[in-house]
Amino acid sequence: MAEWTLLPKDLLEQISKCLDTSIDLLRFRSVCTSWRCSVSPKPRRLSGTFRILPNDGISRTSFGFYLSRRTVFLIRLPDSHNQAAPKGWLVKIEEDIPDRKRLLNPLSRYKLNSLPSNFPRVLNLLNLRICQLGQEYVLHHVNYKPNSSSFSDAGNLYMEKVVMIWLNCESDFMLLTIHVSGKLALFRSGDRRWTIIKDMPSPYDDVIVYKGNFYAVDNTGRTVVVGLNTELSLTANPVFGGDKKYLVESDGELLLVDMYLSIDTEEESLSFGEEYLEHLAQYMSERTVRFRVYKLDEEAKSWIEVKSLGDRVLFLGDDSTFSAPASDLSGCKGNCIFFVDNFFYSRDECPTGGDDGVLAGRDIGVFDLENGCIGPLGNYPELAKMFWPPPHWVTLASLETQID
């Protein structure tokens, strides 16, 4: 058997250059003393924030963009493979400035509100098991020439999903996003402008990286592979029926999730006092009523409907999609979909925000693919524990380190 501690320093350096996140680097350096001494604690690749990107070809309303990276983690205790051990906590971490991180709702763009008073300012990841479930990139408008300390205050979010492919182990990359026109937009690091792909039989709904390639789906279900040279190759014909399409990778397969929406007209949904009138548009939002799931058949260039996800759970967020086995999650039986919905909200909360860690009026919904039941996360207390509040053992694990 190979002696991993004796691997050449040059080889360890080359491996470390291909690590995507600071968490990956931390885990890599914690393997043993020789690995830690061979690799710098500073990642070679771009860290949580990227240099200013040009706006040419994509926007005329801002100085440019900067790109931030966010990672969705499942945090567990080291012995959580035990059935008696508590399950994990889902959280999204954004590193907007090096060495400073923010905790976000794992499915939305909003930061967690009102963290418990005893929540540690420093999490010791060596006392916890960290599993990366997803990663997302977000373009931010920059409406002025920023300096290095002003990134966190720059403009509003560019409200479309962004995906990235690294071209090498250093810093060359390509981005794919959906332009406000519904067309696809590509950017290669070092270029001075974005490239808008003119081909658009129907506006695009979602993009993803699958098996190292860019994939995009429009609102008819027509799916294409986007080449780095901007050429599009049809990989699946349309699937008509739903109102919004999502692409999700699950256990190595590419899935299409078709969301069906409806305008709620029940009297109950409009029975608010005058203080809610300014938020009427929010309550008139389309609500999600069901989903259908399809699996890609590349040879037939078609989507095949899937009746069961088995042990898998799908997550549909604002800026990313991901999946996980239900056996890793708290109180989850599998074969369900978590999603962000404008309709679900708590009647007891102010529309501008609440104390449950998420923005009131825009909550997480749960859909059971087996029986077709759908409802807000608050209806499922055991499932809600995955999201909020932070489990007590996260605090205990960090306090034990401080005491030691």
Buried (B, 14 or more C-beta within 10 A) or exposed (E): EEEEEEBEEEEBEEBBBEBBBBBBBBBBBEEEEBBBEBBEEEBBBBBBBBEBBBBEBBBEEBBBBBBBBBBBBBBBBEEBEEEEEBBBBBBBBBBBBEEEBBBBBBBBBBBBBEBEEEBBEEBBBEBBBBBBBBBBBBBBBBEEEBEEEEBBEBBEBBEBBBBBBBEEBEBEBBBBBBBEEBBBBBBBBEBEEBBBBEEBEEEBBBBBBBEEBBBBBBBBBBBBBBEEEBEBEEBBEBBEEBBBBBBBBBEEEBBBBBBBBEEBEEEEBEEBEEEBEEBEEBBBBBBBBBBBBBBBEEEEEBBEEBEEBEBBBBBBBBBBBBBBBBEBBBEBBBBBBBBBBBBBBBEEBEBEBBEBBBBBBBBBBBBBBEEEEBEBBBEBEEBBBBBBBBBEBBBBBBBEBEEE
